[in-house]
Amino acid sequence: MFRNQYDTDVTTWSPAGRLFQVEYAMEAVKQGSAAIGLRSKTHVVLATVNKANSELSSHQKKIFKADDHIGVAIAGLTADGRVLSKYLRSECINYGFTYESKLPVGRLVVQLADKAQVCTQRSWKRPYGVGLLVAGLDESGAHLYYNCPSGNYFEYQAFAIGSRSQAAKTYLERKFEKFMSSSREDLIKDALFAIKETLQGEELTSSICTVAVVGVEEPFQIIDQKTIHDLIESLEPKEEAPAPAADQGAAMQEDRSPEVAPMDI
C-alpha cells in the first residue's frame, strides 16, 4: 500500500468506494503475531504466538479475560487490544451488577463492533488497529467471534488471524468437521497444531505460545506452561529405533519366499 490523496482522512471515500484508513487498520491485524480460536459444543480454545522484540525483553500479553465466561485473543496493536479488553471487562461488570446475570456473548460482541464502527465515521478518530477473537459460553452454547477494525463481526467454528495465519486456516479447514464433537484435550491439541503451522519450521515450545480455554463448568483460564509443555511433547511423533542388524546368513535362511517385497534402501 502507498499514500494517495484519499487516505489522509478516515471519512474520505475513494472513487472506487474504499476507505483506505480502515483498510490500513485491517492490514495492521495481519502484521501482528498469530491468534487462533476453535470451539466444540462444550468448550472454546484460544491460542496465540508470543514473540518478544528482543531476547532481553518479555513478550506482550495477547490473551485477556473479560469475565468468567468470556475471554479474548488479539492480533495487531497490543495497546489498542488492551484498551478494548478493558472496555469488555467494564461492560461485563456493569451488566452483572445491573441484571445479576452473565452478559450474553453475542450482545457483548455487538457492543464491541459498534464501538469500533464509530471510529470509522469520525474525522478526529482513527480505527482500532487490532483484531479480536472473542470466546465465550452462555445459555445458547459455546461461541467464537471475530471482531474486525471495520466494525464487522463474524461467528466462526474455527478461525485464525495475524501473520502467517493462512497456514493455520488451511489446517483448520481440513479438520473443522470433527471439532464439534472433540473433547477438551483434543481441541487444545488441534490449537497447538494450528499454531505450529504458523511458525513455518520454527520449533514450537511452551515459552512462545499461550493457550486459554473456557467451557461448561470451567471458567475462562490460561493454561499453565507445564501442561502446555507436556501436550507439545505428546504431539511430537516418536522416532522408532532402528532394528538391530541381523546376521547376513541367518537373514538369507529366514527370507527365502519370493513373495516378500524387498526392503527400501
RAVEN-V457718 format. One record per helix or strand of 2 or more residues. SS is the DSSP state (~ for helix, > for strand). FROM is the first residue (numbers start at 0). TO is the last residue. If there is no record, write none. Layout:
SS/FROM/TO, SS/FROM/TO
This chain:
~/19/30, >/34/38, >/42/48, >/62/66, >/69/75, ~/77/98, ~/104/117, >/129/137, >/140/146, >/152/154, >/157/160, ~/164/180, ~/183/198, ~/205/207, >/208/214, >/217/221, ~/224/234, ~/247/253
